[in-house]
Amino acid sequence: MPDYQLSVTVDGLEPIAFKVYKRPHVDLFLKYVSQWYDLVVYTASLEIYASQVVDRLDNGRGMIQKSFYRQHCSSTTSMVSKDLTVVNPDMSGTFIIDNSPNAYRDFPDNAIPIKTYIYDPEDTELLNLLPFLDALRFTKDVRSVLSRRVSSR
């Protein structure tokens, strides 16, 4: 059973129904990580859809500070990348958690790769990240740690 059901109308056409399944442990993840960092959602999805998902995830708790959507991404042919400087010009404290290497191709030293979520109730990726993110917040420049992490993949 989906966590949310959304209805999205694009360009005045018939509404499209979406079923949204939250990644396991996302609420706990957001609770902790929002205490450690300024959380920003940056997605390649359309704002008309993704803003509803972000609103549901945050649920009025003020955990997610800002959101960026497809219109904020750069694209060349079929590849979409995310310009992290629109989030924060200071890359020393900025990182992205993403399942698509193309999304962070211009900022590999700021990237934390994560496996793609395809409905799996046993998924623990977000829980597994918590100890690392907890430790990372005490690093002066996240790139000094993440550059080693990404290149060892």
C-alpha positions as CSV (number, residue, x, y, z in Angstrom):
1,M,0.0,0.0,0.0
2,P,1.5,3.4,-0.9
3,D,2.3,6.0,1.7
4,Y,0.8,8.8,-0.4
5,Q,-1.5,9.1,-3.4
6,L,-1.1,12.3,-5.4
7,S,-3.0,13.8,-8.3
8,V,-1.0,16.0,-10.6
9,T,-2.3,18.1,-13.5
10,V,0.3,19.0,-16.1
11,D,-0.5,21.6,-18.7
12,G,-4.2,21.5,-18.1
13,L,-4.5,17.8,-19.2
14,E,-6.3,15.1,-17.3
15,P,-4.9,14.6,-13.7
16,I,-2.3,11.9,-13.4
17,A,-2.5,9.7,-10.2
18,F,0.8,8.8,-8.6
19,K,1.4,6.3,-5.8
20,V,4.3,7.3,-3.6
21,Y,6.2,4.7,-1.5
22,K,8.6,6.2,1.1
23,R,12.0,4.7,1.4
24,P,12.1,2.7,4.7
25,H,13.4,4.8,7.6
26,V,13.1,8.1,5.8
27,D,11.3,9.8,8.7
28,L,13.9,8.8,11.2
29,F,16.6,9.8,8.7
30,L,15.1,13.3,8.2
31,K,14.6,13.7,12.0
32,Y,18.3,13.2,12.8
33,V,19.9,14.7,9.7
34,S,17.8,17.8,9.9
35,Q,19.3,18.4,13.4
36,W,22.8,18.1,12.0
37,Y,22.5,19.9,8.6
38,D,20.4,22.4,6.7
39,L,18.4,19.9,4.5
40,V,17.7,20.8,0.9
41,V,15.8,18.6,-1.5
42,Y,17.2,18.7,-5.0
43,T,15.4,16.6,-7.5
44,A,15.2,16.2,-11.3
45,S,11.5,15.7,-10.9
46,L,8.9,18.2,-12.0
47,E,8.1,20.7,-9.3
48,I,4.3,20.2,-9.7
49,Y,4.8,16.6,-8.5
50,A,7.9,16.8,-6.3
51,S,6.8,19.8,-4.2
52,Q,3.8,17.7,-3.1
53,V,6.1,14.8,-2.1
54,V,8.5,17.2,-0.2
55,D,5.5,18.8,1.6
56,R,4.3,15.4,2.7
57,L,7.8,14.3,3.8
58,D,8.3,17.4,5.9
59,N,4.7,17.4,7.1
60,G,5.0,20.9,8.6
61,R,8.0,20.0,10.8
62,G,10.4,22.5,9.1
63,M,13.1,19.9,8.5
64,I,13.5,20.6,4.8
65,Q,14.8,24.2,4.4
66,K,14.5,24.5,0.7
67,S,13.7,22.6,-2.5
68,F,15.1,22.7,-6.0
69,Y,13.5,20.9,-9.0
70,R,14.1,20.0,-12.6
71,Q,14.1,23.6,-13.7
72,H,17.2,24.1,-11.5
73,C,19.1,21.3,-13.1
74,S,21.5,21.4,-16.1
75,S,20.9,19.0,-18.9
76,T,22.8,17.9,-22.0
77,T,21.0,15.5,-24.2
78,S,19.7,12.7,-21.9
79,M,21.9,13.6,-18.9
80,V,20.7,15.8,-16.1
81,S,23.1,17.2,-13.5
82,K,22.5,19.2,-10.3
83,D,24.4,22.5,-9.8
84,L,25.2,22.4,-6.1
85,T,26.3,26.1,-6.2
86,V,22.6,27.1,-6.4
87,V,22.2,25.4,-3.0
88,N,25.3,26.9,-1.4
89,P,28.3,28.6,-3.1
90,D,30.5,27.2,-0.3
91,M,31.3,23.6,-1.3
92,S,33.3,22.9,1.8
93,G,30.1,22.1,3.8
94,T,27.8,21.0,1.0
95,F,27.2,17.4,-0.1
96,I,24.6,15.5,-2.2
97,I,23.2,12.1,-1.6
98,D,22.0,10.7,-4.9
99,N,21.6,7.5,-6.7
100,S,22.6,8.9,-10.1
101,P,26.3,9.7,-10.8
102,N,25.2,12.0,-13.6
103,A,23.4,14.2,-11.0
104,Y,26.7,15.0,-9.3
105,R,29.1,14.6,-12.2
106,D,30.3,18.3,-11.8
107,F,30.8,17.8,-8.0
108,P,32.2,14.3,-7.4
109,D,34.0,15.4,-4.3
110,N,30.7,16.5,-2.7
111,A,28.9,13.2,-3.5
112,I,27.6,10.4,-1.3
113,P,26.3,7.7,-3.7
114,I,23.3,5.7,-2.6
115,K,21.6,2.7,-4.1
116,T,18.5,3.3,-6.1
117,Y,15.3,2.6,-4.1
118,I,12.9,0.2,-5.8
119,Y,10.2,-0.7,-3.4
120,D,12.0,-3.0,-0.9
121,P,10.6,-3.0,2.7
122,E,14.0,-4.4,3.9
123,D,16.0,-1.5,2.5
124,T,18.3,0.0,5.2
125,E,20.4,2.4,3.1
126,L,19.3,5.5,5.0
127,L,19.9,3.9,8.4
128,N,23.4,2.8,7.2
129,L,24.2,6.4,6.3
130,L,23.4,7.9,9.8
131,P,26.7,7.1,11.5
132,F,28.7,8.4,8.6
133,L,26.7,11.6,8.4
134,D,27.0,12.1,12.1
135,A,30.8,11.9,11.9
136,L,31.0,14.0,8.7
137,R,29.4,17.1,10.4
138,F,32.6,17.5,12.4
139,T,34.8,17.7,9.3
140,K,36.0,21.2,8.3
141,D,35.7,20.4,4.5
142,V,33.5,17.5,3.5
143,R,35.4,17.1,0.2
144,S,38.5,15.9,2.2
145,V,36.5,12.9,3.2
146,L,34.1,12.4,0.3
147,S,36.8,12.7,-2.5
148,R,38.3,9.5,-1.1
149,R,35.0,7.8,-0.6
150,V,33.8,8.4,-4.2
151,S,37.1,7.6,-5.9
152,S,37.3,4.2,-4.1
153,R,34.0,3.1,-5.6
